[in-house]
């Protein structure tokens, strides 16, 4: 594993419940479109890779698919098993999956590519386990990020917090543009056919307490960045978060958080 992969394992260890209470609803939004892009229906042999709390796996089961779901984090596997009891849910880590070549009709990965150290290797493995002519559909956060998507990052930046050395970035040679062209080129380079990409935009609604609870518990990179700081720096980030949040507060008392994600699909 790369240093980035090792950091990801540390980041998510034991944090499934904290993710479920903060960012899981946000990440669930693209699931219907993700399954449509992979042509998931009755009898589809589907692999949901990086299943997280199991939202996509559960939705695919409701469509009558024969679902296998995997995640690298055991606490996520436990929650996914509860969410999708008719699915086979396993612990497995990209880019090595315990399945035969062509074992699935379709593969989906909801916000997975941003959590692997070598995206090209991960795509090669997904291509291996899907049958010829099968579909692969993936989502990733778009860049540049809309105001809601960047709220926490802007609060960190306003506080002058910088990335510590123990939080390694993705290696430059493994990175790619988070744009439709960048994502389709990545899939084409992995040998997938006719990749197409669309941008999904929506306003996520959450209380300020819910939105802050994720990073406060160390969820995702933003949470690890926050926890790496001394108490006074965390307090300053929270002050900026509260201030910046006012611009996104709706009449219902909730934050209205604009987000954008890329949905890409292709055939083997």
C-alpha positions as CSV (number, residue, x, y, z in Angstrom):
1,X,0.0,0.0,0.0
2,X,1.0,3.6,-0.6
3,X,1.5,6.1,2.3
4,X,-1.9,7.6,1.2
5,X,-3.6,4.1,1.5
6,X,-2.1,3.6,5.0
7,X,-3.3,7.1,6.0
8,X,-6.8,6.2,4.7
9,X,-6.9,3.0,6.9
10,X,-6.0,5.0,10.0
11,X,-8.5,7.8,9.1
12,X,-11.5,5.5,8.9
13,X,-10.7,3.0,11.6
14,X,-13.7,2.8,13.9
15,X,-15.4,5.8,12.5
16,X,-18.4,4.3,10.7
17,X,-21.0,5.5,13.3
18,X,-19.6,9.0,13.2
19,X,-19.8,9.0,9.4
20,X,-23.3,7.7,9.5
21,X,-24.3,10.6,11.7
22,X,-22.7,13.3,9.6
23,X,-21.8,12.8,6.0
24,X,-23.6,9.6,5.0
25,X,-26.9,11.3,4.0
26,X,-24.9,13.6,1.7
27,X,-23.1,10.8,0.0
28,X,-26.3,8.9,-0.5
29,X,-27.7,11.5,-2.9
30,X,-26.1,10.1,-6.2
31,X,-27.0,6.5,-5.5
32,X,-30.1,6.2,-7.8
33,X,-28.2,7.7,-10.7
34,X,-25.2,5.6,-10.0
35,X,-27.2,2.4,-10.2
36,X,-29.0,3.6,-13.3
37,X,-25.6,4.3,-15.0
38,X,-24.5,0.7,-14.2
39,X,-27.8,-0.7,-15.5
40,X,-28.5,-2.4,-12.2
41,X,-31.8,-4.3,-12.2
42,X,-33.4,-7.6,-11.4
43,X,-30.8,-10.4,-11.3
44,X,-27.8,-8.1,-11.9
45,X,-24.7,-9.6,-10.3
46,X,-23.4,-6.4,-8.7
47,X,-20.3,-5.5,-6.8
48,X,-20.6,-2.4,-4.6
49,X,-17.0,-1.5,-3.8
50,X,-16.3,0.9,-0.9
51,X,-19.8,0.4,0.3
52,X,-19.5,2.5,3.4
53,X,-22.7,2.3,5.4
54,X,-24.3,0.2,2.6
55,X,-26.6,2.7,1.0
56,X,-26.0,1.7,-2.6
57,X,-26.0,-2.0,-1.7
58,X,-29.4,-1.7,0.0
59,X,-30.8,0.3,-2.9
60,X,-29.5,-2.3,-5.4
61,X,-31.1,-5.2,-3.3
62,X,-34.4,-3.3,-3.6
63,X,-34.0,-3.5,-7.4
64,X,-33.6,-7.2,-7.2
65,X,-29.9,-7.3,-7.9
66,X,-27.6,-10.1,-6.5
67,X,-25.3,-7.8,-4.4
68,X,-21.8,-8.3,-3.1
69,X,-20.5,-5.3,-1.1
70,X,-17.0,-4.7,0.1
71,X,-15.3,-2.1,2.2
72,X,-11.8,-1.7,3.7
73,X,-13.0,-0.7,7.1
74,X,-14.6,-3.4,9.3
75,X,-16.9,-0.9,11.2
76,X,-18.4,0.1,7.8
77,X,-18.8,-3.6,6.8
78,X,-20.8,-4.1,10.1
79,X,-23.2,-1.2,9.3
80,X,-23.5,-2.2,5.6
81,X,-24.5,-5.7,6.7
82,X,-27.3,-4.2,8.7
83,X,-28.5,-1.9,5.9
84,X,-28.4,-4.6,3.3
85,X,-29.0,-8.0,5.0
86,X,-29.7,-9.8,1.8
87,X,-26.3,-8.8,0.3
88,X,-23.0,-10.6,0.9
89,X,-20.8,-8.0,2.7
90,X,-17.1,-8.5,3.0
91,X,-13.9,-6.7,4.1
92,X,-11.7,-6.2,1.1
93,X,-9.2,-3.5,0.0
94,X,-8.5,-2.2,-3.5
95,X,-6.6,-2.8,-5.6
96,X,-6.8,-6.5,-4.7
97,X,-10.3,-8.0,-4.5
98,X,-11.0,-11.7,-3.7
99,X,-13.1,-12.4,-6.8
100,X,-12.6,-14.3,-10.1
101,X,-12.2,-12.5,-13.4
102,X,-15.5,-11.4,-14.8
103,X,-17.5,-12.4,-11.7
104,X,-19.9,-9.5,-11.9
105,X,-22.3,-7.9,-14.4
106,X,-21.7,-4.4,-13.0
107,X,-19.6,-2.6,-10.5
108,X,-20.4,0.6,-8.6
109,X,-18.3,2.7,-6.4
110,X,-19.8,5.8,-4.6
111,X,-17.0,8.2,-3.7
112,X,-14.3,5.6,-3.8
113,X,-11.6,6.8,-6.2
114,X,-10.8,9.7,-3.8
115,X,-9.9,7.1,-1.1
116,X,-7.3,5.0,-3.0
117,X,-3.6,5.7,-3.4
118,X,-3.4,4.4,-7.0
119,X,-6.6,5.2,-8.9
120,X,-5.4,3.6,-12.1
121,X,-4.6,0.3,-10.3
122,X,-8.0,0.4,-8.6
123,X,-9.7,0.8,-12.0
124,X,-7.7,-2.0,-13.5
125,X,-9.0,-4.3,-10.7
126,X,-12.6,-3.2,-11.2
127,X,-12.2,-3.9,-14.9
128,X,-10.9,-7.4,-14.1
129,X,-13.8,-8.4,-12.0
130,X,-16.6,-7.2,-14.3
131,X,-17.6,-9.4,-17.3
132,X,-16.9,-8.3,-20.9
133,X,-19.7,-5.8,-21.8
134,X,-20.4,-5.2,-18.1
135,X,-20.8,-1.7,-16.7
136,X,-18.8,0.3,-14.2
137,X,-20.1,3.5,-12.6
138,X,-18.3,5.7,-10.1
139,X,-18.7,9.0,-8.4
140,X,-16.2,11.5,-7.1
141,X,-16.4,15.1,-5.8
142,X,-16.1,17.8,-8.4
143,X,-13.4,20.5,-8.5
144,X,-13.9,23.4,-8.1
145,X,-16.1,22.8,-5.1
146,X,-19.3,24.8,-4.6
147,X,-19.8,26.9,-1.5
148,X,-21.4,24.2,0.7
149,X,-18.9,21.6,-0.4
150,X,-16.0,23.9,0.5
151,X,-17.5,25.3,3.8
152,X,-15.3,23.2,6.2
153,X,-12.2,23.7,4.0
154,X,-12.8,27.5,4.0
155,X,-13.1,27.6,7.8
156,X,-9.8,25.7,8.1
157,X,-8.1,28.1,5.6
158,X,-9.5,31.1,7.4
159,X,-7.9,29.9,10.6
160,X,-4.5,29.5,8.9
161,X,-4.3,25.8,9.5
162,X,-1.9,24.0,7.2
163,X,-1.6,20.3,6.3
164,X,0.8,18.5,8.7
165,X,3.3,16.0,7.4
166,X,1.6,13.0,8.9
167,X,-1.4,13.5,6.5
168,X,0.2,12.6,3.1
169,X,-1.4,13.8,-0.1
170,X,-2.0,11.6,-3.1
171,X,1.3,11.2,-5.0
172,X,1.5,13.7,-8.0
173,X,1.9,10.8,-10.5
174,X,-1.2,9.2,-9.3
175,X,-3.4,12.3,-9.2
176,X,-5.9,13.4,-11.9
177,X,-8.1,16.4,-12.6
178,X,-11.5,16.2,-10.8
179,X,-13.2,17.3,-14.0
180,X,-15.4,15.5,-16.5
181,X,-12.5,15.3,-19.0
182,X,-10.0,14.3,-16.3
183,X,-12.3,11.5,-15.1
184,X,-13.2,10.1,-18.5
185,X,-9.5,10.1,-19.6
186,X,-8.6,8.2,-16.4
187,X,-11.2,5.5,-17.2
188,X,-10.2,5.3,-20.9
189,X,-6.6,5.0,-19.8
190,X,-7.6,1.9,-17.7
191,X,-9.0,0.2,-20.8
192,X,-12.7,0.9,-20.2
193,X,-14.8,1.7,-23.3
194,X,-16.8,4.8,-24.1
195,X,-16.7,6.5,-20.7
196,X,-19.3,9.2,-20.2
197,X,-19.4,11.7,-17.4
198,X,-22.1,14.0,-16.0
199,X,-22.1,16.6,-13.2
200,X,-24.7,16.2,-10.4
201,X,-25.6,19.3,-8.4
202,X,-27.8,19.6,-5.4
203,X,-28.3,21.4,-2.1
204,X,-27.7,19.2,0.9
205,X,-29.6,20.3,4.0
206,X,-28.2,19.7,7.5
207,X,-28.1,21.4,10.8
208,X,-24.8,23.1,11.7
209,X,-24.4,20.7,14.6
210,X,-24.7,17.7,12.2
211,X,-22.3,19.2,9.7
212,X,-19.7,20.0,12.4
213,X,-20.0,16.6,14.1
214,X,-18.1,14.7,11.3
215,X,-14.9,16.6,11.4
216,X,-15.1,17.0,15.2
217,X,-15.0,13.2,15.4
218,X,-12.1,12.9,12.9
219,X,-14.2,11.8,9.9
220,X,-12.5,12.1,6.5
221,X,-9.4,14.2,5.7
222,X,-11.0,17.4,7.1
223,X,-11.5,15.6,10.4
224,X,-8.0,14.3,10.6
225,X,-6.7,17.7,9.8
226,X,-8.7,19.2,12.6
227,X,-7.7,16.6,15.1
228,X,-4.0,17.2,14.3
229,X,-4.3,20.7,15.5
230,X,-3.9,22.1,19.1
231,X,-7.1,22.9,21.0
232,X,-6.9,26.7,20.3
233,X,-6.6,26.1,16.6
234,X,-9.6,23.8,16.5
235,X,-11.6,26.5,18.4
236,X,-10.6,29.1,15.9
237,X,-11.7,26.8,13.0
238,X,-15.1,26.4,14.7
239,X,-15.4,30.2,15.1
240,X,-14.9,30.6,11.3
241,X,-17.2,27.7,10.6
242,X,-20.0,29.4,12.6
243,X,-19.4,32.7,10.8
244,X,-19.2,31.3,7.3
245,X,-22.3,29.1,8.0
246,X,-24.5,32.2,8.4
247,X,-24.4,32.8,4.6
248,X,-25.7,29.3,4.0
249,X,-28.5,29.3,6.6
250,X,-32.0,28.9,5.3
251,X,-35.3,30.1,6.7
252,X,-35.9,26.5,8.0
253,X,-32.8,26.9,10.3
254,X,-30.8,24.4,8.4
255,X,-27.7,24.9,6.3
256,X,-28.4,24.8,2.6
257,X,-25.1,23.4,1.2
258,X,-24.5,23.4,-2.6
259,X,-22.5,20.3,-3.7
260,X,-21.3,18.9,-7.0
261,X,-20.2,15.4,-7.9
262,X,-19.1,13.7,-11.1
263,X,-20.8,10.5,-12.2
264,X,-18.8,8.5,-14.7
265,X,-19.7,5.2,-16.3
266,X,-18.1,3.0,-18.9
267,X,-18.2,-0.6,-20.3
268,X,-15.5,-3.2,-20.2
